Amino acid sequence: MIVSLRKWAGRALFIVIFSLLAIIAAGGYRFLAEVLSPLQSYRVPQGNALKVFVHEPGPPDSGSMSDRLRWFFYYGE
């Protein structure tokens, strides 16, 4: 049985490139999920703020387009 180093080097290169791209894709997905998720609602309020519990928050009536898109992607409305 003849072992070709060129074949094994090609396979190793493929595995390395595939692993790197998979790590980059997973990191990109994690970044997008963090950007699109709403702010942490269970943190302690700062200053004179009071924490108010709302069952179903309404959609933002006024705001930027990015806020409306975040609302759409998070709540599906």
PyMOL Python script that loads the backbone (N, CA, C, O; Angstrom):
from pymol import cmd

cmd.read_pdbstr("""\
ATOM      1  N   MET A   1       0.841  -1.169   0.000  1.00  0.00           N
ATOM      2  CA  MET A   1       0.000   0.000   0.000  1.00  0.00           C
ATOM      3  C   MET A   1       0.893   1.242   0.000  1.00  0.00           C
ATOM      4  O   MET A   1       1.811   1.375   0.809  1.00  0.00           O
ATOM      5  N   ILE A   2       0.594   2.138  -0.929  1.00  0.00           N
ATOM      6  CA  ILE A   2       1.390   3.343  -1.077  1.00  0.00           C
ATOM      7  C   ILE A   2       0.629   4.515  -0.447  1.00  0.00           C
ATOM      8  O   ILE A   2      -0.549   4.726  -0.737  1.00  0.00           O
ATOM      9  N   VAL A   3       1.304   5.261   0.402  1.00  0.00           N
ATOM     10  CA  VAL A   3       0.707   6.417   1.066  1.00  0.00           C
ATOM     11  C   VAL A   3       1.228   7.672   0.380  1.00  0.00           C
ATOM     12  O   VAL A   3       2.432   7.920   0.333  1.00  0.00           O
ATOM     13  N   SER A   4       0.301   8.451  -0.146  1.00  0.00           N
ATOM     14  CA  SER A   4       0.670   9.670  -0.835  1.00  0.00           C
ATOM     15  C   SER A   4       0.625  10.840   0.138  1.00  0.00           C
ATOM     16  O   SER A   4      -0.419  11.138   0.720  1.00  0.00           O
ATOM     17  N   LEU A   5       1.759  11.495   0.308  1.00  0.00           N
ATOM     18  CA  LEU A   5       1.820  12.645   1.211  1.00  0.00           C
ATOM     19  C   LEU A   5       1.026  13.822   0.662  1.00  0.00           C
ATOM     20  O   LEU A   5       0.457  14.594   1.434  1.00  0.00           O
ATOM     21  N   ARG A   6       0.980  13.968  -0.630  1.00  0.00           N
ATOM     22  CA  ARG A   6       0.239  15.070  -1.239  1.00  0.00           C
ATOM     23  C   ARG A   6      -1.267  14.930  -0.955  1.00  0.00           C
ATOM     24  O   ARG A   6      -1.944  15.921  -0.684  1.00  0.00           O
ATOM     25  N   LYS A   7      -1.781  13.699  -1.020  1.00  0.00           N
ATOM     26  CA  LYS A   7      -3.187  13.466  -0.714  1.00  0.00           C
ATOM     27  C   LYS A   7      -3.492  13.789   0.744  1.00  0.00           C
ATOM     28  O   LYS A   7      -4.487  14.450   1.041  1.00  0.00           O
ATOM     29  N   TRP A   8      -2.643  13.327   1.648  1.00  0.00           N
ATOM     30  CA  TRP A   8      -2.855  13.562   3.071  1.00  0.00           C
ATOM     31  C   TRP A   8      -2.713  15.039   3.407  1.00  0.00           C
ATOM     32  O   TRP A   8      -3.440  15.555   4.257  1.00  0.00           O
ATOM     33  N   ALA A   9      -1.780  15.726   2.744  1.00  0.00           N
ATOM     34  CA  ALA A   9      -1.627  17.162   2.984  1.00  0.00           C
ATOM     35  C   ALA A   9      -2.869  17.911   2.508  1.00  0.00           C
ATOM     36  O   ALA A   9      -3.308  18.854   3.166  1.00  0.00           O
ATOM     37  N   GLY A  10      -3.431  17.512   1.396  1.00  0.00           N
ATOM     38  CA  GLY A  10      -4.661  18.124   0.893  1.00  0.00           C
ATOM     39  C   GLY A  10      -5.828  17.892   1.832  1.00  0.00           C
ATOM     40  O   GLY A  10      -6.631  18.795   2.068  1.00  0.00           O
ATOM     41  N   ARG A  11      -5.924  16.678   2.371  1.00  0.00           N
ATOM     42  CA  ARG A  11      -6.997  16.379   3.322  1.00  0.00           C
ATOM     43  C   ARG A  11      -6.839  17.178   4.611  1.00  0.00           C
ATOM     44  O   ARG A  11      -7.810  17.705   5.153  1.00  0.00           O
ATOM     45  N   ALA A  12      -5.610  17.260   5.090  1.00  0.00           N
ATOM     46  CA  ALA A  12      -5.348  18.026   6.316  1.00  0.00           C
ATOM     47  C   ALA A  12      -5.667  19.506   6.099  1.00  0.00           C
ATOM     48  O   ALA A  12      -6.250  20.148   6.974  1.00  0.00           O
ATOM     49  N   LEU A  13      -5.293  20.044   4.949  1.00  0.00           N
ATOM     50  CA  LEU A  13      -5.597  21.436   4.645  1.00  0.00           C
ATOM     51  C   LEU A  13      -7.109  21.658   4.582  1.00  0.00           C
ATOM     52  O   LEU A  13      -7.608  22.667   5.081  1.00  0.00           O
ATOM     53  N   PHE A  14      -7.831  20.733   3.979  1.00  0.00           N
ATOM     54  CA  PHE A  14      -9.287  20.831   3.925  1.00  0.00           C
ATOM     55  C   PHE A  14      -9.885  20.837   5.320  1.00  0.00           C
ATOM     56  O   PHE A  14     -10.768  21.647   5.605  1.00  0.00           O
ATOM     57  N   ILE A  15      -9.428  19.958   6.190  1.00  0.00           N
ATOM     58  CA  ILE A  15      -9.949  19.882   7.553  1.00  0.00           C
ATOM     59  C   ILE A  15      -9.664  21.172   8.313  1.00  0.00           C
ATOM     60  O   ILE A  15     -10.523  21.668   9.042  1.00  0.00           O
ATOM     61  N   VAL A  16      -8.462  21.715   8.145  1.00  0.00           N
ATOM     62  CA  VAL A  16      -8.102  22.962   8.830  1.00  0.00           C
ATOM     63  C   VAL A  16      -8.973  24.112   8.336  1.00  0.00           C
ATOM     64  O   VAL A  16      -9.505  24.871   9.145  1.00  0.00           O
ATOM     65  N   ILE A  17      -9.124  24.252   7.034  1.00  0.00           N
ATOM     66  CA  ILE A  17      -9.934  25.339   6.480  1.00  0.00           C
ATOM     67  C   ILE A  17     -11.403  25.172   6.872  1.00  0.00           C
ATOM     68  O   ILE A  17     -12.064  26.148   7.226  1.00  0.00           O
ATOM     69  N   PHE A  18     -11.910  23.950   6.812  1.00  0.00           N
ATOM     70  CA  PHE A  18     -13.299  23.696   7.204  1.00  0.00           C
ATOM     71  C   PHE A  18     -13.521  24.049   8.672  1.00  0.00           C
ATOM     72  O   PHE A  18     -14.534  24.661   9.011  1.00  0.00           O
ATOM     73  N   SER A  19     -12.589  23.672   9.547  1.00  0.00           N
ATOM     74  CA  SER A  19     -12.712  23.979  10.974  1.00  0.00           C
ATOM     75  C   SER A  19     -12.702  25.485  11.214  1.00  0.00           C
ATOM     76  O   SER A  19     -13.506  25.993  11.995  1.00  0.00           O
ATOM     77  N   LEU A  20     -11.803  26.195  10.554  1.00  0.00           N
ATOM     78  CA  LEU A  20     -11.736  27.644  10.717  1.00  0.00           C
ATOM     79  C   LEU A  20     -13.026  28.326  10.259  1.00  0.00           C
ATOM     80  O   LEU A  20     -13.536  29.217  10.938  1.00  0.00           O
ATOM     81  N   LEU A  21     -13.545  27.912   9.120  1.00  0.00           N
ATOM     82  CA  LEU A  21     -14.794  28.503   8.623  1.00  0.00           C
ATOM     83  C   LEU A  21     -15.976  28.172   9.533  1.00  0.00           C
ATOM     84  O   LEU A  21     -16.862  29.006   9.719  1.00  0.00           O
ATOM     85  N   ALA A  22     -16.000  26.961  10.103  1.00  0.00           N
ATOM     86  CA  ALA A  22     -17.073  26.597  11.032  1.00  0.00           C
ATOM     87  C   ALA A  22     -17.000  27.450  12.294  1.00  0.00           C
ATOM     88  O   ALA A  22     -18.033  27.879  12.808  1.00  0.00           O
ATOM     89  N   ILE A  23     -15.797  27.701  12.798  1.00  0.00           N
ATOM     90  CA  ILE A  23     -15.632  28.539  13.988  1.00  0.00           C
ATOM     91  C   ILE A  23     -16.058  29.973  13.688  1.00  0.00           C
ATOM     92  O   ILE A  23     -16.728  30.605  14.505  1.00  0.00           O
ATOM     93  N   ILE A  24     -15.676  30.487  12.524  1.00  0.00           N
ATOM     94  CA  ILE A  24     -16.063  31.852  12.136  1.00  0.00           C
ATOM     95  C   ILE A  24     -17.579  31.953  11.986  1.00  0.00           C
ATOM     96  O   ILE A  24     -18.172  32.940  12.421  1.00  0.00           O
ATOM     97  N   ALA A  25     -18.215  30.952  11.377  1.00  0.00           N
ATOM     98  CA  ALA A  25     -19.668  30.976  11.205  1.00  0.00           C
ATOM     99  C   ALA A  25     -20.378  30.922  12.557  1.00  0.00           C
ATOM    100  O   ALA A  25     -21.361  31.634  12.764  1.00  0.00           O
ATOM    101  N   ALA A  26     -19.896  30.091  13.476  1.00  0.00           N
ATOM    102  CA  ALA A  26     -20.519  30.004  14.798  1.00  0.00           C
ATOM    103  C   ALA A  26     -20.357  31.322  15.555  1.00  0.00           C
ATOM    104  O   ALA A  26     -21.288  31.766  16.226  1.00  0.00           O
ATOM    105  N   GLY A  27     -19.195  31.945  15.454  1.00  0.00           N
ATOM    106  CA  GLY A  27     -18.982  33.234  16.106  1.00  0.00           C
ATOM    107  C   GLY A  27     -19.858  34.316  15.515  1.00  0.00           C
ATOM    108  O   GLY A  27     -20.387  35.155  16.244  1.00  0.00           O
ATOM    109  N   GLY A  28     -20.018  34.308  14.192  1.00  0.00           N
ATOM    110  CA  GLY A  28     -20.898  35.274  13.543  1.00  0.00           C
ATOM    111  C   GLY A  28     -22.346  35.087  13.969  1.00  0.00           C
ATOM    112  O   GLY A  28     -23.059  36.064  14.198  1.00  0.00           O
ATOM    113  N   TYR A  29     -22.777  33.853  14.073  1.00  0.00           N
ATOM    114  CA  TYR A  29     -24.141  33.578  14.519  1.00  0.00           C
ATOM    115  C   TYR A  29     -24.339  34.068  15.949  1.00  0.00           C
ATOM    116  O   TYR A  29     -25.360  34.684  16.256  1.00  0.00           O
ATOM    117  N   ARG A  30     -23.374  33.801  16.824  1.00  0.00           N
ATOM    118  CA  ARG A  30     -23.463  34.242  18.215  1.00  0.00           C
ATOM    119  C   ARG A  30     -23.508  35.778  18.292  1.00  0.00           C
ATOM    120  O   ARG A  30     -24.254  36.342  19.093  1.00  0.00           O
ATOM    121  N   PHE A  31     -22.708  36.443  17.458  1.00  0.00           N
ATOM    122  CA  PHE A  31     -22.693  37.910  17.435  1.00  0.00           C
ATOM    123  C   PHE A  31     -24.048  38.454  16.989  1.00  0.00           C
ATOM    124  O   PHE A  31     -24.573  39.378  17.611  1.00  0.00           O
ATOM    125  N   LEU A  32     -24.619  37.898  15.926  1.00  0.00           N
ATOM    126  CA  LEU A  32     -25.925  38.360  15.446  1.00  0.00           C
ATOM    127  C   LEU A  32     -27.029  38.099  16.463  1.00  0.00           C
ATOM    128  O   LEU A  32     -27.921  38.930  16.631  1.00  0.00           O
ATOM    129  N   ALA A  33     -26.983  36.972  17.133  1.00  0.00           N
ATOM    130  CA  ALA A  33     -27.988  36.668  18.149  1.00  0.00           C
ATOM    131  C   ALA A  33     -27.902  37.658  19.296  1.00  0.00           C
ATOM    132  O   ALA A  33     -28.927  38.049  19.854  1.00  0.00           O
ATOM    133  N   GLU A  34     -26.688  38.069  19.656  1.00  0.00           N
ATOM    134  CA  GLU A  34     -26.516  39.043  20.733  1.00  0.00           C
ATOM    135  C   GLU A  34     -26.987  40.429  20.307  1.00  0.00           C
ATOM    136  O   GLU A  34     -27.582  41.152  21.107  1.00  0.00           O
ATOM    137  N   VAL A  35     -26.729  40.803  19.062  1.00  0.00           N
ATOM    138  CA  VAL A  35     -27.126  42.126  18.579  1.00  0.00           C
ATOM    139  C   VAL A  35     -28.644  42.220  18.458  1.00  0.00           C
ATOM    140  O   VAL A  35     -29.223  43.255  18.788  1.00  0.00           O
ATOM    141  N   LEU A  36     -29.293  41.166  17.994  1.00  0.00           N
ATOM    142  CA  LEU A  36     -30.733  41.211  17.764  1.00  0.00           C
ATOM    143  C   LEU A  36     -31.556  40.976  19.025  1.00  0.00           C
ATOM    144  O   LEU A  36     -32.746  41.288  19.039  1.00  0.00           O
ATOM    145  N   SER A  37     -30.960  40.440  20.076  1.00  0.00           N
ATOM    146  CA  SER A  37     -31.728  40.183  21.295  1.00  0.00           C
ATOM    147  C   SER A  37     -31.964  41.498  22.035  1.00  0.00           C
ATOM    148  O   SER A  37     -31.138  42.409  21.969  1.00  0.00           O
ATOM    149  N   PRO A  38     -33.087  41.595  22.737  1.00  0.00           N
ATOM    150  CA  PRO A  38     -33.357  42.835  23.472  1.00  0.00           C
ATOM    151  C   PRO A  38     -32.411  42.968  24.663  1.00  0.00           C
ATOM    152  O   PRO A  38     -31.691  42.033  25.015  1.00  0.00           O
ATOM    153  N   LEU A  39     -32.431  44.136  25.265  1.00  0.00           N
ATOM    154  CA  LEU A  39     -31.582  44.382  26.419  1.00  0.00           C
ATOM    155  C   LEU A  39     -31.947  43.449  27.565  1.00  0.00           C
ATOM    156  O   LEU A  39     -33.058  42.923  27.632  1.00  0.00           O
ATOM    157  N   GLN A  40     -30.996  43.259  28.457  1.00  0.00           N
ATOM    158  CA  GLN A  40     -31.239  42.380  29.596  1.00  0.00           C
ATOM    159  C   GLN A  40     -32.311  42.987  30.491  1.00  0.00           C
ATOM    160  O   GLN A  40     -32.125  44.077  31.033  1.00  0.00           O
ATOM    161  N   SER A  41     -33.413  42.297  30.647  1.00  0.00           N
ATOM    162  CA  SER A  41     -34.546  42.860  31.377  1.00  0.00           C
ATOM    163  C   SER A  41     -34.475  42.590  32.872  1.00  0.00           C
ATOM    164  O   SER A  41     -35.263  43.165  33.621  1.00  0.00           O
ATOM    165  N   TYR A  42     -33.573  41.747  33.335  1.00  0.00           N
ATOM    166  CA  TYR A  42     -33.514  41.390  34.744  1.00  0.00           C
ATOM    167  C   TYR A  42     -32.384  42.082  35.498  1.00  0.00           C
ATOM    168  O   TYR A  42     -32.093  41.720  36.638  1.00  0.00           O
ATOM    169  N   ARG A  43     -31.748  43.063  34.884  1.00  0.00           N
ATOM    170  CA  ARG A  43     -30.673  43.757  35.591  1.00  0.00           C
ATOM    171  C   ARG A  43     -31.267  44.754  36.583  1.00  0.00           C
ATOM    172  O   ARG A  43     -32.430  45.141  36.467  1.00  0.00           O
ATOM    173  N   VAL A  44     -30.472  45.159  37.543  1.00  0.00           N
ATOM    174  CA  VAL A  44     -30.920  46.095  38.567  1.00  0.00           C
ATOM    175  C   VAL A  44     -30.985  47.497  37.970  1.00  0.00           C
ATOM    176  O   VAL A  44     -30.031  47.933  37.325  1.00  0.00           O
ATOM    177  N   PRO A  45     -32.092  48.212  38.172  1.00  0.00           N
ATOM    178  CA  PRO A  45     -32.204  49.570  37.640  1.00  0.00           C
ATOM    179  C   PRO A  45     -31.178  50.499  38.292  1.00  0.00           C
ATOM    180  O   PRO A  45     -30.807  50.316  39.452  1.00  0.00           O
ATOM    181  N   GLN A  46     -30.731  51.489  37.538  1.00  0.00           N
ATOM    182  CA  GLN A  46     -29.746  52.435  38.044  1.00  0.00           C
ATOM    183  C   GLN A  46     -30.400  53.793  38.245  1.00  0.00           C
ATOM    184  O   GLN A  46     -31.364  54.130  37.559  1.00  0.00           O
ATOM    185  N   GLY A  47     -29.876  54.573  39.189  1.00  0.00           N
ATOM    186  CA  GLY A  47     -30.397  55.913  39.436  1.00  0.00           C
ATOM    187  C   GLY A  47     -31.753  55.865  40.110  1.00  0.00           C
ATOM    188  O   GLY A  47     -31.974  55.055  41.010  1.00  0.00           O
ATOM    189  N   ASN A  48     -32.668  56.731  39.680  1.00  0.00           N
ATOM    190  CA  ASN A  48     -34.008  56.804  40.247  1.00  0.00           C
ATOM    191  C   ASN A  48     -35.004  55.942  39.484  1.00  0.00           C
ATOM    192  O   ASN A  48     -36.213  56.115  39.639  1.00  0.00           O
ATOM    193  N   ALA A  49     -34.520  55.027  38.672  1.00  0.00           N
ATOM    194  CA  ALA A  49     -35.406  54.212  37.848  1.00  0.00           C
ATOM    195  C   ALA A  49     -36.108  53.153  38.688  1.00  0.00           C
ATOM    196  O   ALA A  49     -35.571  52.668  39.684  1.00  0.00           O
ATOM    197  N   LEU A  50     -37.306  52.809  38.267  1.00  0.00           N
ATOM    198  CA  LEU A  50     -38.066  51.742  38.889  1.00  0.00           C
ATOM    199  C   LEU A  50     -38.258  50.632  37.874  1.00  0.00           C
ATOM    200  O   LEU A  50     -38.482  50.891  36.691  1.00  0.00           O
ATOM    201  N   LYS A  51     -38.170  49.402  38.336  1.00  0.00           N
ATOM    202  CA  LYS A  51     -38.379  48.277  37.437  1.00  0.00           C
ATOM    203  C   LYS A  51     -39.865  47.944  37.419  1.00  0.00           C
ATOM    204  O   LYS A  51     -40.474  47.732  38.468  1.00  0.00           O
ATOM    205  N   VAL A  52     -40.444  47.898  36.226  1.00  0.00           N
ATOM    206  CA  VAL A  52     -41.861  47.631  36.056  1.00  0.00           C
ATOM    207  C   VAL A  52     -42.006  46.369  35.231  1.00  0.00           C
ATOM    208  O   VAL A  52     -41.333  46.212  34.212  1.00  0.00           O
ATOM    209  N   PHE A  53     -42.875  45.468  35.658  1.00  0.00           N
ATOM    210  CA  PHE A  53     -43.080  44.215  34.942  1.00  0.00           C
ATOM    211  C   PHE A  53     -44.188  44.399  33.917  1.00  0.00           C
ATOM    212  O   PHE A  53     -45.273  44.874  34.252  1.00  0.00           O
ATOM    213  N   VAL A  54     -43.920  44.025  32.665  1.00  0.00           N
ATOM    214  CA  VAL A  54     -44.902  44.120  31.591  1.00  0.00           C
ATOM    215  C   VAL A  54     -45.057  42.732  30.978  1.00  0.00           C
ATOM    216  O   VAL A  54     -44.069  42.102  30.600  1.00  0.00           O
ATOM    217  N   HIS A  55     -46.310  42.250  30.879  1.00  0.00           N
ATOM    218  CA  HIS A  55     -46.530  40.917  30.322  1.00  0.00           C
ATOM    219  C   HIS A  55     -46.197  40.868  28.838  1.00  0.00           C
ATOM    220  O   HIS A  55     -45.382  40.051  28.410  1.00  0.00           O
ATOM    221  N   GLU A  56     -46.809  41.719  28.071  1.00  0.00           N
ATOM    222  CA  GLU A  56     -46.577  41.748  26.636  1.00  0.00           C
ATOM    223  C   GLU A  56     -46.284  43.182  26.209  1.00  0.00           C
ATOM    224  O   GLU A  56     -47.205  43.985  26.061  1.00  0.00           O
ATOM    225  N   PRO A  57     -45.024  43.503  26.012  1.00  0.00           N
ATOM    226  CA  PRO A  57     -44.717  44.873  25.593  1.00  0.00           C
ATOM    227  C   PRO A  57     -45.218  45.136  24.179  1.00  0.00           C
ATOM    228  O   PRO A  57     -45.182  44.254  23.321  1.00  0.00           O
ATOM    229  N   GLY A  58     -45.680  46.344  23.950  1.00  0.00           N
ATOM    230  CA  GLY A  58     -46.180  46.724  22.640  1.00  0.00           C
ATOM    231  C   GLY A  58     -45.039  47.066  21.706  1.00  0.00           C
ATOM    232  O   GLY A  58     -43.922  47.317  22.158  1.00  0.00           O
ATOM    233  N   PRO A  59     -45.300  47.080  20.428  1.00  0.00           N
ATOM    234  CA  PRO A  59     -44.247  47.413  19.463  1.00  0.00           C
ATOM    235  C   PRO A  59     -43.853  48.883  19.584  1.00  0.00           C
ATOM    236  O   PRO A  59     -44.670  49.717  19.975  1.00  0.00           O
ATOM    237  N   PRO A  60     -42.625  49.192  19.254  1.00  0.00           N
ATOM    238  CA  PRO A  60     -42.199  50.588  19.343  1.00  0.00           C
ATOM    239  C   PRO A  60     -42.915  51.434  18.292  1.00  0.00           C
ATOM    240  O   PRO A  60     -42.796  51.181  17.093  1.00  0.00           O
ATOM    241  N   ASP A  61     -43.657  52.437  18.749  1.00  0.00           N
ATOM    242  CA  ASP A  61     -44.395  53.299  17.826  1.00  0.00           C
ATOM    243  C   ASP A  61     -43.456  54.219  17.066  1.00  0.00           C
ATOM    244  O   ASP A  61     -43.593  54.417  15.859  1.00  0.00           O
ATOM    245  N   SER A  62     -42.513  54.769  17.789  1.00  0.00           N
ATOM    246  CA  SER A  62     -41.539  55.631  17.124  1.00  0.00           C
ATOM    247  C   SER A  62     -40.153  55.092  17.437  1.00  0.00           C
ATOM    248  O   SER A  62     -39.908  54.574  18.527  1.00  0.00           O
ATOM    249  N   GLY A  63     -39.290  55.210  16.516  1.00  0.00           N
ATOM    250  CA  GLY A  63     -37.940  54.715  16.703  1.00  0.00           C
ATOM    251  C   GLY A  63     -37.269  54.546  15.364  1.00  0.00           C
ATOM    252  O   GLY A  63     -37.859  54.784  14.310  1.00  0.00           O
ATOM    253  N   SER A  64     -36.056  54.141  15.430  1.00  0.00           N
ATOM    254  CA  SER A  64     -35.312  53.979  14.188  1.00  0.00           C
ATOM    255  C   SER A  64     -35.699  52.674  13.505  1.00  0.00           C
ATOM    256  O   SER A  64     -36.369  51.823  14.090  1.00  0.00           O
ATOM    257  N   MET A  65     -35.270  52.537  12.275  1.00  0.00           N
ATOM    258  CA  MET A  65     -35.569  51.333  11.513  1.00  0.00           C
ATOM    259  C   MET A  65     -34.903  50.110  12.143  1.00  0.00           C
ATOM    260  O   MET A  65     -35.462  49.014  12.108  1.00  0.00           O
ATOM    261  N   SER A  66     -33.719  50.289  12.715  1.00  0.00           N
ATOM    262  CA  SER A  66     -33.032  49.157  13.341  1.00  0.00           C
ATOM    263  C   SER A  66     -33.805  48.654  14.564  1.00  0.00           C
ATOM    264  O   SER A  66     -33.855  47.449  14.808  1.00  0.00           O
ATOM    265  N   ASP A  67     -34.412  49.574  15.338  1.00  0.00           N
ATOM    266  CA  ASP A  67     -35.225  49.153  16.478  1.00  0.00           C
ATOM    267  C   ASP A  67     -36.435  48.355  16.016  1.00  0.00           C
ATOM    268  O   ASP A  67     -36.791  47.351  16.633  1.00  0.00           O
ATOM    269  N   ARG A  68     -37.060  48.791  14.947  1.00  0.00           N
ATOM    270  CA  ARG A  68     -38.230  48.073  14.431  1.00  0.00           C
ATOM    271  C   ARG A  68     -37.844  46.698  13.894  1.00  0.00           C
ATOM    272  O   ARG A  68     -38.593  45.735  14.057  1.00  0.00           O
ATOM    273  N   LEU A  69     -36.663  46.602  13.247  1.00  0.00           N
ATOM    274  CA  LEU A  69     -36.213  45.301  12.753  1.00  0.00           C
ATOM    275  C   LEU A  69     -35.869  44.358  13.897  1.00  0.00           C
ATOM    276  O   LEU A  69     -36.180  43.168  13.839  1.00  0.00           O
ATOM    277  N   ARG A  70     -35.231  44.883  14.931  1.00  0.00           N
ATOM    278  CA  ARG A  70     -34.931  44.045  16.108  1.00  0.00           C
ATOM    279  C   ARG A  70     -36.216  43.528  16.716  1.00  0.00           C
ATOM    280  O   ARG A  70     -36.306  42.359  17.092  1.00  0.00           O
ATOM    281  N   TRP A  71     -37.221  44.402  16.816  1.00  0.00           N
ATOM    282  CA  TRP A  71     -38.515  43.997  17.360  1.00  0.00           C
ATOM    283  C   TRP A  71     -39.124  42.877  16.507  1.00  0.00           C
ATOM    284  O   TRP A  71     -39.623  41.882  17.033  1.00  0.00           O
ATOM    285  N   PHE A  72     -39.073  43.053  15.209  1.00  0.00           N
ATOM    286  CA  PHE A  72     -39.645  42.056  14.301  1.00  0.00           C
ATOM    287  C   PHE A  72     -38.934  40.720  14.426  1.00  0.00           C
ATOM    288  O   PHE A  72     -39.589  39.681  14.513  1.00  0.00           O
ATOM    289  N   PHE A  73     -37.597  40.726  14.438  1.00  0.00           N
ATOM    290  CA  PHE A  73     -36.846  39.479  14.494  1.00  0.00           C
ATOM    291  C   PHE A  73     -36.983  38.797  15.856  1.00  0.00           C
ATOM    292  O   PHE A  73     -36.977  37.569  15.933  1.00  0.00           O
ATOM    293  N   TYR A  74     -37.105  39.577  16.924  1.00  0.00           N
ATOM    294  CA  TYR A  74     -37.176  38.960  18.243  1.00  0.00           C
ATOM    295  C   TYR A  74     -38.571  38.433  18.555  1.00  0.00           C
ATOM    296  O   TYR A  74     -38.716  37.322  19.066  1.00  0.00           O
ATOM    297  N   TYR A  75     -39.598  39.223  18.251  1.00  0.00           N
ATOM    298  CA  TYR A  75     -40.955  38.830  18.593  1.00  0.00           C
ATOM    299  C   TYR A  75     -41.733  38.234  17.435  1.00  0.00           C
ATOM    300  O   TYR A  75     -42.776  37.619  17.658  1.00  0.00           O
ATOM    301  N   GLY A  76     -41.263  38.395  16.205  1.00  0.00           N
ATOM    302  CA  GLY A  76     -41.944  37.827  15.058  1.00  0.00           C
ATOM    303  C   GLY A  76     -43.227  38.546  14.701  1.00  0.00           C
ATOM    304  O   GLY A  76     -44.119  37.948  14.099  1.00  0.00           O
ATOM    305  N   GLU A  77     -43.340  39.795  15.053  1.00  0.00           N
ATOM    306  CA  GLU A  77     -44.557  40.556  14.754  1.00  0.00           C
ATOM    307  C   GLU A  77     -44.245  41.652  13.783  1.00  0.00           C
ATOM    308  O   GLU A  77     -45.136  42.410  13.401  1.00  0.00           O
TER     309      GLU A  77
END
""", "prot")
cmd.dss("prot")
cmd.show_as("cartoon", "prot")
cmd.util.cbc("prot")
cmd.orient("prot")
